[in-house]
């Protein structure tokens, strides 16, 4: 459903939109390809990107772009290669609560190392 991921370096861009594996949710996926460094700059980019994703979900852009799926529950998925640092985790807890109050979910997905390899 989505285009090429841009990551936290482009907070104004929605990286990817996809159906959940069980087709029960529409997922707005944020990509963090680097490691969390605890920097204020990275945290600010995450905050800005999350705010943009919230606006995308709440103010009609999601419905206009994907009308066939717009009635599904939505979630923002932060896909990252490593565990977020403590400051980022604090933000994600607060952002999860706000997202939940607005009718969505916020989840962090960290792929298992070696998953899919034999």
N, C-alpha and C positions, 0 to 999 in steps of 0.2 A: 503493500500500500504506500510506502514512503519512498523518499528519494535517498540519495547518498547521505549518511550521517555526517553531521558537522561538529557535534560535541559541545562542551562547555565554552570553547573559544568563540563560539557564535551563539550567544544567549538569545538572540532574537529569532533564531531558526528552530522549527520543530524538526528534530532529527529523523524520526520515523513514526509512522502510525501503522499498527498491525492488530489483527485479531489475536486474542489470547489462544494458547494451544487448544483449549477446549471450546473455542468460539463463544464463550460466555461474556467476554468483556472486549471493549476496544481499548487498546493500549497506546498511550502516547509515550514513546520511548526516548529518554535522554541518554546520551552516550558519554561516558567519561573514560577515555582511552589511556590516560596517564595515571600515575599514582597520586594519591592525595598527599599534599605536602603541608597542610595546615595553614597555608597562606591566606591572608585576608582577600587577596585578589581572586583566588580560585573560589573561595566561599561566596564572594559577591557575584561572580559569574553564575554560580549554581543558583543563588537566590533570584537573580534576574531571570534566568532560564525557567525556573519553577513558576515565577509570576507570569511569564509569557505563556507557559503551558496552561496555567489556570485560566487565563483569559481566552485562550484558544478553545478550551473545553466549555467554558461558561457563557461566552458571548457570541456564539453562533458559528464560528469558523469551522469547528469540527462537524457540525450538522450540515453546513453548506458543502464542505469537501467530501463528506462520506454520508450522504443522506440515507443510504440503505442500512447503515450500521448505527446511526445516531441515537436510536432508542436503546441501545445496549448500555449497560453500566460502563463507566470509564475509570481507568486508572492511569496514573503517571508512574512509569517504571524508570528508575535510575539504574542503568546497567553500567557497572564499573568493574575494573579488573582487580581491585583490591579493596579491603575494608576501609571505609571512610575514617578519617581522624576524629578525635573527640569533639572539636568545635563543629565539624560538619555533621556529626551524629546528633548533636544538640539541635542544630537547625532542622535536620530531617525529622526529628520527633515533633517539633513545633509545626513544621509544614504538613506533616501527616495529619495532625489534628485539624488544621484549617481545611485541608483537602477533604477530609471526612465530613466536616460540617457543610461543605459545599456539594456533597453528594458523590464524591469520587473516592479514590484510594491513592496512596503514595506508597510504593514498595521499592526496595533496593534489591537488585538481582546481581549477585556476584557469581559468574560461571565457575564451576569446579575446574580446577587445573587438571588437565588430562582427560576431561570428559569427552567421550566419543572416540578416544584413541585406543588402539588395541596393540 
